[in-house]
């Protein structure tokens, strides 16, 4: 990568051809800017391609644009309010409809493409085409320099980017490089390194929306439940910081997964216990004491009317007093069993890491960015959008909506700045 050749001139360079990068490029291009979109991968938007089981959960209708921070995690959840309230799920749905893409609501406001995530990708590429966006892929980026007083061709300060397709000069640089999750599809720490180069603080990244793991010996009694799924009420944290989700839980060979666990993982901190109600909405103690009055079935068989049979059997095997007919069990033993199921406490040993994480928590500190434009407060012309920012949504399309909304806010700023 050398700068001997004359630089290619653009109004804006966007690094990262994922959801946020593609959408920002398209909207900025359609506002009349000369835009270059660069990505080191051969294919665009791999994360879109694999999301939602290949159908892309592209937004969530339940997002409350008056209080969107309720569905987002970060050191300052209120930061995302401005962008999310200005470009809403309804706005993106209207775009999807304008391209004739069928979609459906699956669960709790989650919207999926009917046919394939590829339809969403092709829509974004068509929008880029409409905006005259130049795309370089695959293309590696080398050094990035800020030129406080631009050359004669430029009336303002600019960024010089060295790439393996030659040097580039642009008034604005947008970082949409995503986080560290799913490295096999090309995730890198480039965005964090650029932030640090220009003096922006970074909230320490960690895996989010990720399965939780447990030490082998401690997990041995439950390993045989792998593949079992059931609805639960799962919580973590203390006092006002306590968070809970009523979603499905999935037992795995190494620990716990499923929507409830992915959601809680964004709030769980190492060393903290989880509390799980394995029969939410059921008073197990009262049901077992009632059964004791008229049933001679084994306790596990009574439990199996209230939860999956495998779980009932596995739980009853943990204590000899729980392996007898229900009418022969002591009231205290039945209450203890009910308590162990409705207030199951356990401490994960860790997570499945970035390999299985759907998103990356942490990222560029929002205190260093404008919530209106996503521009760095102390570095003119430098923007950060999407997952690279310390804004992380719940499972269910919220992270894609943050990509669309932050991209739209940035594109508007690029066009009017």
N, C-alpha and C positions, 0 to 999 in steps of 0.2 A: 504494500500500500504506500504509494508515494504521491506527493503533491506537485510533481513536475508539470503535469498537464494542467490546462486551464480548468478551473472548477466549473461543475454544472451548477447553474443558478436556479434556485427555487424560493418561493415565498415561505414554505414550511416543509420540513422533513419530519416524518413520523416513523419512529422506530417500533416495530412490532406489528405484524399483520394478523392479530387476533381480533376478537370482537370489538374492543375499544378502538384499536388502531384502524381497522377497516372502516368503521362507522365514522370516525373523526375525519379520515381522509376523504370519504365520500361527501360528507356535508361541507367540509372546507372547500373542496374542489367545486362543488355546486354553487358555492358563494363567490366563485370567480378567482380563487387562489390557484397558483401553480404549486401542486403538491407532489412530493415524492414519498412513497411508502416503501420502507426497507425491512426485510426479514431475513434471518440467517437460514431458515428452514426452506425446503423445496416446496412444501405445501402450505397454503394459508390455513389459518383457523382450525388447527387440529383439535383444539379443545372444544370448539363448537361441534366438530364432526363426531366426537366420541361422547358428547354429553347427552343426558337423558336417554340412555340406552340407544343412542344413534338417532334420536328424534328431536333433540335440543329443546330443553325446557327454557324457552327464550325470555319469558317474563313471568310475573305473578300479579294477577288481578287484585289480590288482597292488599297490595302495598297501599298504605294510607299516605297520600301525598302531603297531607297536613302534618303528619308525624312519622315520616319514613324511617327515622332513626330507630324506631321500635324493632325493626327487622335487620338491624346492622350492628356490627361489633367494631370497636376501635377505641383508641384513647379519647377521641372526641366524636361520638356518634352523631352529634348534631351537624357536623361538617357537611354531611351528605345531603342535608335537607334542601339546600338551594338548587343543586343540579337536578335532584330527583323530582322536585316540585315543578320544574320548568320543562322537563322532558319526561313524560309519564308513561306508564304501561300502555295507556290508551293510545298515546302517540305512536308507540312502536307497533301496536296491533294494527293501527291504521296503515302503516307502511307495509306490514305483512299482507294485509288484505289487498292493498293496491297492486301487489305482485301476484295475486291470485293463489296464494299459498293457503291450503286448508290447515286448520289447527283445531285442537280440542282442549278442554279443561279436564285434567285428570284427577286432581286431589288438592283441596285447600288453595284454590286459585291458580294452580300451576298450569301454564299453557304450553303445549307441545305441538310441533309440526305433525300433521297427519301422516305424511309419507316418510320424510327423512330430514335429518339435520342438514343434508347437502342443499336442500331448498333454501334454507336461511343463508348458507354460505354463498350460493349463487346470487341470491338477492343482494347481498352486500357487495359482491363483485360487480354486479350490474349497476349498482348505485355509484361505485367508484368509477366505472366506465363512463357513466353519465356526467361525472364531475371531471373527466379528463385526467384522472390520477395516474401518475407514472409509478409502476411497481418494479422493484428490483428484488428478485428472488431466484435462487439463494444468493445472498450478499452479506458478507461479513463487514462489520464496522470496526475500525481501529480507533485512532485518537480523535478526540473531540475538543475543539478550542473555541473560546469565546473571543470574538474580535470587537472590542469596545467601540472602535471607530472603523466602520466598514470601508471597503475599497470604493473607488469612484463609481462603480456600477450600483452600489448600495447606498441608500440615503440614511440608513440606520445601522446600529450595531448588528452583528450577525454571528452565526455559528459555522465553523469550518469542520466538516466531518470527513475523515479519511475512510474510504471503503475500497473493497477489492474491485469495484467498477469505476474507481477514480474519485477525486476529491469533489466535495459538494459544499456549496455556500448557501445558507438560508437565513432569513430574518428570524425565524422561529424554529425551535426544536421541541417536538412532542415525544415524550417517552411513554410508550404503551406496551412495554415488554413483558408484562405479567409478573407472576411470582415464581416460586421454586417448585410448585407442585407438579407432579407427573413429569419427571425429567426425561423419561423415554420419548416424549414428544417434543423435546427441545427446550424445556424450561432452563433459564440461566439467571444469574444474579446481575446481569448487565444494568438493569434499571437502578438498582441500589448503588452500584458503583458510580453511575453517572450522578446520582443525587449527592453522594459523598464527595465526588470531585468538585462539585459546585457549592459545597458547604451546607447542604440540606441534611438535617438529622434523619435517621432511619430507625423506626421502632423495630426492635429485633424480630425478624420473621420466625414463624413456627407453623407447622402443619395445621390446617383447619378442615372441618368437615371430613374427619378421618376416623377410621375404626380404632378402637382402644384395645390394648393387649394386656395380658396378665402373666405373672410368673408361672412357669410350667407346673410346679408342684401345687401352688395355690389354685390353679385352674383345673387340675386333674379331675375333680368331682363333676365338672361341668363340660369337659371336653366332649363327652359322649352326646351332648345336646346339639352339636354342630349341625346347622341346617334348619334348626327350629326357629320359627318366627312367631311373635305374638305382640299385641298392643300392650304398652306399659306407660307408666308415668315416671319419668326419670328426672332427677334434680341434682344440682351441685351448688356449692357456695354457701355463704352464711348470711342470715339476716336479710337486709335490703338487697344484698348482692346475690341472693339465692335465685336461681333460674331453673325452670322446669319445662319439659316438653312431654306432651301426650302423643306418642307416635309408635311405630312398630320397632321392635327390637329383634335382632338376628344374632343367634349364638354361632360362633365360629370355632375352629380348632384352637385358635390362639387367643380368643377373647370375644368381644362384642362388636357388632356392627348394626346396620339398619338405620333408618332415618332418625330414630330417637338418639342413637349414639353419635351419629354424624353431627346432629344439631348441638348436643351437649358438649361435644369435643371443642367447640369454639369458645366455650366458657370454662371448661375444666382446666385446672392448673395442677402441675405435677405434685403428687403427695396428697392431694385432696381426695376425700371419699366421694363416691357416687351413692345416691340412694334411689332404689328402684321399687316401685309398686308393681308387682307382677300380675295383679288383678285389679286394675284401677276401677273405681266405682262399685266395688264389691266389698261388703263387710264379711271377710272370711271367717273371723271369729264367731260371729253370730250364725253364719251358715253352718259351720261345723258343729256348734253346740246344738243347733236345731236338728241336724242330721243324727246326732247322738241319741235323740229321743225316739227315733223310729227306724233306724237303719242298722243292719249288721254287716254292711259292706266294709271292706278295708278302707282306711283313711285315704289312701291314694286313689281309690275308685271314686270316693266322694269328691275329692279335689278335681278329678278329671272332668267333672261336670262343669267346672268353673275355669279350667285352663287346659292347655294341651296335655294329653295323656303322658307323653314322655317327660314333661316337666314335673307333673304330679308324682310319677314314679321315682324320678331322680331325687326329688326333694324329700319324699317319705323315707328313702333309704339313708338319709343323713343321720337319723336318730332312731334307736330301737323302739322308743315309745310311739313313734309315728307309723310303725309297721304292723300295727294290730287293727282289729275291727274298730270302727269309730265308736261303737257303743261300749267298748271296753277301755277306752282312753280316758285319762284324767282330764278334767276341764283345763287345768293349767297347761298340760301338754298341748292341747288343741289351741289354746290361746298363744302359746309360744310358737307353734307352727304357723298360725295366722300372721303373727308379728314378723316372723322371719321371711314370709313371702311378700307382705305388704310394705315392709321397711328393710329390704335387703340392702345391706351396706357392703361395699367393697372398694378397694383402692387400686386403680389401674397401675401397672408398672410403666406404661408408656403408650405410644401410638404406633400405627403401622408406617408412620413417617411420610415424607413427601411422595414416596412411590405410590401410595394409595390415597393421598390427600386430594380432595377436589379443589381446594383453594389454599392460598397462603395468607395466614393472619399476619398482622404487622405490615411494615412497608414504609414508604416515604411519609414522614411525620406531617399530619395535616396542618399543624401550627405554622409550617413553613410555606403553605400554599393558600391562595385565595379560593374561598368556597364558591365564589361567583364564576371564576374563569379557569381555575386549576393551574394558574401560573405561579411560579415561585415568587414569593414576595420580594426576595433580595436578589433575584437573578432574572433580569428582563428577557422575555422571549423564550423562557424554558418552562415547559408544561409537563405535568404527570397526570395520567388518566388510567382508569381501570384498576386491575388487581395490584399493580405496583404500589398503589397508595394504601395507607392504613385505613381502609374501609372494607369490611368483609360482611357480606350478606348471609342470611339464613339459607339453608337448603331450599330449593324450590323455585329457581328462576330469579332470585333477588340479585345475585352477583352479575348475571347478564344485564339486568336492568341498570345496575350501577355502571356497567361498561357503556351502555347506550347513552345514559344520562350525562355521565362525565364527559364522554366524547362530544355530545351535542353542545354542552356548555363551553368546552374548549374550542370547538370549531367556530362557534359564534364569536368568541373572543378573538380568534385568529383573523376572522373576516372584518371585524370592526376596529381592531387595534391598530 
